[in-house]
Amino acid sequence: MDLKIGKPPFTTRKVHKREFKGPFAVLSPVIVWMLIFFVVPIILIIIASFFNKGDLAGINYSSPTFNNYISFLDERYLKILFDSLAISLITTLICLFLGYPFAYFVAKTPKKYRALFLMMIILPFWTNSLIRTYAWIILLRTEGIINTYLMNLHIIKVPLSLLYNQGSVLLGMVYTMFPFMVLPLYSTLEKLDFSLLEAAQDLGAKPFDAFMRVTLPLTKSGILSGSLLVFVPTLGLFFIPDLMGGSKITLISNLIKNQFLSSRNWPFGSAISIIIILLMFGFMNLFTRLGGSKDKMEVM
């Protein structure tokens, strides 16, 4: 019997698969996004920083100049820059000293309770930071809740000056940036092998020595990441000094905002922005170098 092989009962259609040629095609949406919303604005700011202010507003493109960068070397502006760096550094240190014990505590709690503590950290992000800043103003102002209760309890006779000073600005900065420190620290501490601490103590190391020689080196990446996430954005927060510092506190972010919106000196504001961007890149490079080195861990 002859076997006849016929066509299969179904026909196959050729499916033309999309072939990506290289990583550029895959990353093209990200590249286009970065070009439109980051590279092009930065280029425009750089160009504007080398020209003079127009007669009423805007930019006079008649002749390039370095006067905007030279003007920033004035003692007044340098003081504002140093004050801004100092507040950013103090904010970072306070967030680190408060956030590290909290992240350590959360990392050591049973897993069924960790979600609750993490929710407490993330919960403030559900509310706009501007609204939360106004809530602090209601608490701290002269006729605010804190002064009212203290006077009603006869603890104080005159309202305390809790607002419109560096302390209130620092409080607002720490409150806003605290979650950005805790989350990287928790992510690092969660992966820490706590049996190493027990081994160090079995070998005779005291709790403080075990922390300094075991825990701290192993969590250095989380410390540097959290510090970077707090220090760099703090330089750009202008609404907190505006609302909680009033006219008494002027930071570099307020200076940039005032140059664009109040003084209408866009070239000078652009020059200050470029200087701050370069400083931020410098700090990011410094944190990266510190985090890239491998330290030898010694256990006593």
C-alpha positions in Angstrom: 0.0 0.0 0.0 1.4 3.3 -1.0 1.5 5.9 1.7 0.7 9.3 0.4 1.9 12.2 2.5 -0.4 15.1 2.1 -0.4 18.5 3.4 -0.9 18.9 7.2 -4.4 19.8 8.3 -3.3 23.2 9.3 -1.0 25.8 7.8 1.7 27.6 9.6 2.0 31.3 9.1 5.4 32.9 9.3 5.7 35.2 12.3 8.0 38.0 11.7 9.7 38.7 15.0 10.9 42.2 15.8 14.6 42.1 16.0 16.3 44.7 18.1 19.6 45.7 16.8 21.8 46.4 19.8 21.0 47.9 23.2 20.2 51.3 21.6 16.8 50.1 20.4 15.9 48.8 23.8 17.0 51.9 25.6 15.6 54.3 23.0 12.6 55.4 25.1 14.8 56.2 28.1 17.3 58.0 25.9 14.5 60.1 24.3 13.1 60.9 27.7 16.5 61.9 29.1 17.2 64.1 26.0 13.9 65.9 26.2 13.6 66.4 29.9 17.2 66.5 31.1 19.9 67.1 28.5 18.1 69.8 26.5 17.1 71.9 29.6 20.6 71.6 31.0 22.0 72.8 27.6 19.6 75.8 27.6 20.6 76.7 31.2 24.3 76.5 30.3 23.8 78.8 27.3 21.7 81.3 29.4 24.4 81.4 32.1 26.9 83.0 29.7 24.7 86.0 28.8 23.3 89.1 30.5 19.9 89.9 31.8 17.5 91.7 29.4 16.1 95.2 29.9 12.9 94.1 31.5 13.2 90.3 31.8 14.6 87.4 29.8 18.1 87.2 28.3 20.2 89.6 26.3 22.1 87.4 23.8 24.2 90.2 22.4 27.5 89.3 24.0 28.7 86.3 26.0 30.2 86.9 29.4 31.5 85.2 32.5 30.1 87.9 34.8 27.4 85.7 36.2 29.9 83.2 37.5 32.2 86.0 38.8 29.3 87.6 40.6 28.6 84.4 42.5 32.0 84.8 44.2 30.7 87.7 46.2 30.9 87.2 49.9 27.1 87.2 50.3 26.4 84.4 47.9 29.3 82.3 49.2 27.9 82.6 52.7 24.5 81.4 51.4 26.2 78.5 49.7 28.2 77.5 52.9 25.0 77.8 55.0 23.2 75.6 52.6 25.9 73.0 52.6 26.0 73.1 56.4 22.3 72.6 56.8 22.4 69.7 54.2 25.2 68.1 56.1 23.5 68.5 59.5 20.3 67.2 58.1 22.1 64.1 56.7 23.8 63.4 60.0 20.6 63.8 62.1 18.8 61.5 59.7 21.6 59.0 59.9 21.8 59.0 63.7 18.0 58.7 64.0 17.5 56.4 61.0 20.2 53.8 61.7 18.8 52.6 65.1 15.3 52.6 63.6 16.3 50.6 60.5 18.3 48.2 62.7 15.3 47.7 65.0 13.0 47.0 62.0 15.5 44.6 60.5 15.6 42.6 63.7 11.9 42.4 64.3 9.9 39.3 63.2 8.9 39.3 59.6 5.2 39.5 60.3 5.7 43.0 62.0 8.2 44.4 59.4 5.5 45.3 57.0 3.8 47.5 59.6 7.0 49.4 60.4 7.8 49.9 56.7 4.2 51.2 56.2 4.9 53.7 58.9 8.0 54.9 57.0 6.2 55.1 53.6 2.9 56.5 54.9 4.1 60.2 54.8 4.6 59.8 51.0 0.9 59.4 50.6 0.5 63.1 51.6 1.9 66.0 49.6 5.1 67.3 51.3 3.8 70.9 51.0 0.7 70.0 53.0 2.9 68.3 55.7 5.0 71.4 55.9 1.9 73.6 56.5 1.0 71.1 59.3 4.3 71.8 61.0 3.6 75.6 60.7 0.3 75.1 62.4 2.1 73.3 65.2 5.0 75.7 65.6 3.7 79.2 65.0 3.2 81.7 67.9 -0.5 81.0 68.1 0.0 77.4 67.2 -1.0 74.2 69.0 2.3 73.7 70.9 2.5 77.2 72.3 -1.3 77.2 73.1 -1.1 74.0 75.1 2.1 75.1 76.9 0.5 78.4 77.9 -2.7 76.7 79.0 -0.8 74.3 81.2 1.1 77.4 82.6 4.5 75.9 81.6 5.4 79.1 79.7 4.1 82.6 80.0 5.3 84.0 76.7 5.0 82.0 73.4 8.2 80.4 72.3 9.8 81.4 69.0 9.6 78.0 67.3 9.2 79.1 63.7 11.1 81.2 61.2 14.6 80.2 62.3 17.3 77.7 61.4 16.0 75.2 63.9 12.5 75.1 62.3 14.1 74.8 58.8 16.3 71.9 60.0 13.3 70.2 61.6 11.4 70.4 58.3 14.3 69.1 56.3 14.8 66.1 58.7 11.1 65.3 58.7 10.9 65.4 54.9 14.1 63.5 54.2 14.1 60.9 57.0 12.4 58.1 54.9 15.1 58.5 52.2 17.7 57.5 54.9 15.8 54.7 56.5 14.9 52.7 53.4 18.4 52.2 52.1 19.6 51.4 55.6 16.9 48.9 56.1 17.6 47.2 52.8 21.2 46.7 53.8 20.6 45.7 57.4 17.9 43.2 56.3 20.6 41.2 54.4 23.1 41.3 57.2 24.0 38.0 58.8 23.5 38.7 62.5 25.3 35.4 63.4 28.5 37.3 62.6 27.8 39.5 65.6 27.3 36.5 67.8 30.6 35.0 66.5 32.4 38.3 67.3 31.0 38.3 70.8 32.0 34.7 71.3 35.5 35.6 70.3 35.6 38.3 73.0 34.4 41.4 71.2 32.3 43.8 73.3 29.0 45.0 71.7 30.4 48.3 70.7 33.5 46.7 69.1 31.4 44.2 67.3 29.2 47.0 65.9 32.2 49.1 64.8 34.2 46.1 63.3 31.3 44.0 61.9 28.0 45.8 61.5 29.2 49.2 60.4 31.6 48.0 57.6 29.0 45.6 56.3 26.3 48.3 56.1 28.5 51.0 54.7 26.8 50.8 51.3 23.5 51.6 52.9 24.9 54.5 54.9 26.5 56.0 51.8 23.3 55.5 49.7 21.1 57.0 52.3 23.4 59.9 52.9 23.5 60.6 49.1 19.7 60.5 48.9 19.4 63.0 51.7 22.3 65.4 51.2 21.9 66.1 47.5 18.1 66.7 47.4 18.3 68.9 50.5 20.3 71.4 48.5 17.3 71.8 46.2 14.4 72.0 48.6 13.3 75.7 48.5 9.7 75.5 49.8 10.8 74.4 53.4 13.1 77.4 54.0 10.5 79.6 52.4 7.7 78.5 54.6 9.5 77.5 57.8 12.3 80.0 57.6 10.5 83.1 56.3 12.6 86.0 55.2 15.2 85.3 57.9 16.6 82.2 56.2 17.9 82.2 52.7 19.5 79.1 51.2 20.9 78.5 47.8 17.7 76.9 46.5 15.8 80.1 47.6 18.4 82.2 45.9 17.9 80.4 42.6 14.1 80.6 42.9 14.2 84.3 43.6 16.5 85.0 40.6 14.0 83.4 38.3 10.7 84.5 39.8 11.4 87.8 41.6 14.5 89.4 40.2 13.9 88.0 36.7 17.7 87.6 36.4 17.6 84.3 34.5 21.2 84.3 33.5 22.5 84.7 37.1 20.0 82.1 38.3 21.2 79.7 35.5 24.8 80.2 36.5 24.0 79.4 40.2 22.1 76.3 39.0 25.1 75.1 37.0 27.4 75.6 40.0 25.0 73.6 42.2 24.7 70.8 39.6 28.5 70.5 39.4 28.7 70.4 43.2 26.1 67.6 43.2 28.0 65.6 40.7 31.1 66.1 42.7 29.4 64.8 45.9 27.9 61.9 44.0 31.4 61.0 42.7 32.8 61.2 46.2 30.1 59.0 47.7 30.6 56.5 44.8 34.4 56.3 45.5 33.8 55.9 49.2 31.3 53.1 48.6 33.5 51.3 46.1 36.4 50.6 48.4 36.5 47.3 50.2 37.5 47.5 53.7 39.1 44.6 55.6 37.0 43.5 58.5 38.8 42.5 61.7 36.9 40.8 64.5 38.4 41.0 68.0 
